[in-house]
Amino acid sequence: MLDTNQKSLVVIQLSGGNDAMNTIVPYTNGIYHDSRSAIHLTESEVIDINGSLGFHPEMGEIKKLWDSNNVAVINGIGYPVPNRSHFRSMDIWHTAESESIAPDGWLGRTIREIDPSHNNVVTAVNFGRGLPRALVCKDVPVASVGDLETYGLMPDIKGKDQRENALNYFSRMYGPNQGRDAILDALSENGVSAMIGADILSGANSKYSSSVEYADNPISNNLKDIAKVIFADIGTKIYYAQHGSFDTHAGELFNHAKLWKELSDAVGDFYRDLKEHGRENDVTVLLFSEFGRRIEDNGSGTDHGSGGVAFVLGGSVEGGFYGEQPSLEISEQVEGDMKYNNDFRSTYATLLDQWLGIDSVPILGKNFEQFSFIKKG
Amino acid sequence: MSDKNILLMAHLMRRAGFGASKDDLIEISKRSYEAQVDLILDSEPKYEVSKHLMHRYQPDYGSPMGNSSNGASWLYKMIWSDSPFKEKISLFWHGIFATGYAKLANGIVLHDQIKMFSKLGLGNYRNLLIELSKDPAMIIWLDNCESRKGAINENYGRELLELFSMGTGNYTEKDIKEAARAFTGWTIANKEYMTEKSQRDSVWPYGRLAMHFEYKEEDHDNDEKIFLGEKGNFNGEDIIDIICKQKATSRFIARHMYSFFVEDEPPVPEWPYKEPNNPEAIDALSEVYFNSGYNIKEMLRFLFKSDFFKTEKVWNKRVKSPIELVAGTLRLTKEFYRPEKFQSATNSQTSFMGQHAMNPPSVEGWHWGTEWLDSGTVVERVNFSSSKLGNINNSGIRKIIDNVRAKTNEIYSPEILIDLLLEELGEIIVSQNTKETLIDFAESRLKDKELLTDENLSELLKLVGAMPEYQRA
């Protein structure tokens, strides 16, 4: 069994609603071709998996991981009563609450469980600006990093010496102080922990070395930054990044291909990097999107639907299909969409209980049936 | 140190607006304090920020899809309106009646709601609550469109009492149900179609449409109700009449006002368990509420002219909300003369800091005060204000630098420089520790008058923007 302390979870949000049907493609199904007259993928294009389903042609790197049994494909993932608004549906995935509007996120609650007394200001690191609701929770500090190389306070100040100098003055202003009140206390405490966080993270940046050459696009940059933080062993348990936009109402064939090429290649590079550093079994990656898209295309793309696909990848993942591939028969459709057959919170529960070793019930509000995509022992 | 009157005016402008520069304060101080309060409350904007202007720069302004441009255009008004108080009032009500895009997936109804706040937000509280109950965004946000005779949805009835008027502990679960019964039939026209349209959420034409209120007699429960001890065949208006008569309502609104305009109160969920910071002030405001016939403007007139508002004890006793921080800073730097594309990017700064306009985290709205601050948001806040103040190309900062140079013509020292700069930025009062730190920096970089270069002043301004006091109002 691995040392629990080294395990971490990387969550990548596919924003905008990834078209599940053109990701895990039922390429032998007549209904697929009939419904997708404009934007279907053919047998010769897809990367075959089992004679009836195939990966999107640009998912070659993910297919390699699949071949080494490290990719769990969760078909038909969703929740009861699908909502086709991006915002509401993303909110449901973020808060793990499908009926009412919840104040905090499932990962925020997880971080609070992991580090209730905030001993580590970098227990969770978000790559991107502004916290996704998934990471929000009262009194839970999360560093939001746009770019690891420039992350920190007052990045506008150029020149290493000048910046260090300014930060000295900054820490004097935020340091022990006379005539304090609650507001100054809060400012000081958070200002100082921001400085500590920035300091720790900049160390991660400077220590990194690797032979892997990532592509230069946002998701590759994010995964490279995540690798840097993982190798620095600063106790980060949760990483978050976003990729998109998958809102392919128009021009889907081109856009969807570009998005998956970037993501699949980035994931491939990330795993090579983890392997090079002997860490491929310490990290599990979740890829999710707020919903799938309609079965029938609209002439150049697809509109919002339900019943999506999620992926869990990593050295500790037991690869294979989980959930069922939803039937495309008209009688099985929900208002023209694929019907979900497994609740996304089952995937969350599996990751919490079996991967992070945290009781999922208090975080998700109840007990969800779990998958077995995490390797035992 | 400037005279007391200017300092008091600076306090007033931070609270009844988004702050004012020294130049503005000198103009304002030609009037008496009382006259300035009346002017803020009673004057209409000389020129409204025109919607044609907004449309030119942001074509989806006020459109169903326009969530981010609606936020951006609101921010633009906060920066450039000659009566920022109007926007401040909308912001006040948006904090209480927080309604969000996440559930509505429709920008125009939110845009209309904010406009309604700015139109009615200083009037009679009864009217405001009635309009709120007819507001399409609110009707969907709290599911009143799902409520009909025999099958009530309590959501609006509950939040009307808990979040919008009385606060928990002042009514029973039965009262909630009775209120919900009275509001049955208050819905939006063509609801099924509208809901479907919102859910499809498509960029294709007619993906979303504006909505409007409709009263459906056939869904209304006209039977007898007993609400807060009164009996009758109440409709929604009657419920609001009864609510407005309650002492609890007057105190609830008074406490919200005190928290927003005077000093941070704890977040609302703690109110039943924690005494107000200043119980006498709440009593006095609650009295004005009744004496003025539930008039919001008169409550605020009383508030701004009260000793409990004017006292130095409450100066800077609020953490700026992200929107206040961003709007106040941009008013000072005078960036974005026109609502350009980049301005909408600046709007997203407030969400990086935890306040996404028209998209609150929950029906409770945002928790304010020190809850704005965490290690992530402090980085965003400090970096924003530091980089904006340090950008000497903006005309507002340029003017401040010119003023500082002119005023140090005769006599110069690093201390004088720091005092002047803090005055010019709107009479910011800082701790001894901060002041000494800034003076030390000035000693090292700007010891002599000859060193007042743009570059050095920019570095100093970056540090001033990063100081803890800048985060307070």
Interface residues (C-beta under 8 A of the other chain):
Chain A: N83 R84 S85 H86 F87 R88 D91 I101 A102 P103 V121 N126 R129 G130 L131 R133 V136 K138 D139 V140 P141 V142 A143 S144 G152 L153 M154 P155 D156 I157 Q162 A166 Y169 F170 R172 M173 Y174 N177 Q178 G179 D181 A182 I183 L184 D185 A186 L187 S188 N190 G191 S193 A194 G197 A198 D247 H249 A250 N298 D303 H304
Chain B: Y101 A102 K103 A105 S198 Q199 R200 D201 S202 V203 W204 D264 K317 R318 V319 S348 S351 F352 G354 H356 N359 P361 S362 V363 E364 H367 G369 T370 E371 L373 D374 S375 G376 T377 V378 V379 E380 V382 N383 S386 S387 G390 S431 Q432 N433 T434 T437 L438 D440 F441 E459 K462 L463 A466 M467 P468 Q471 R472
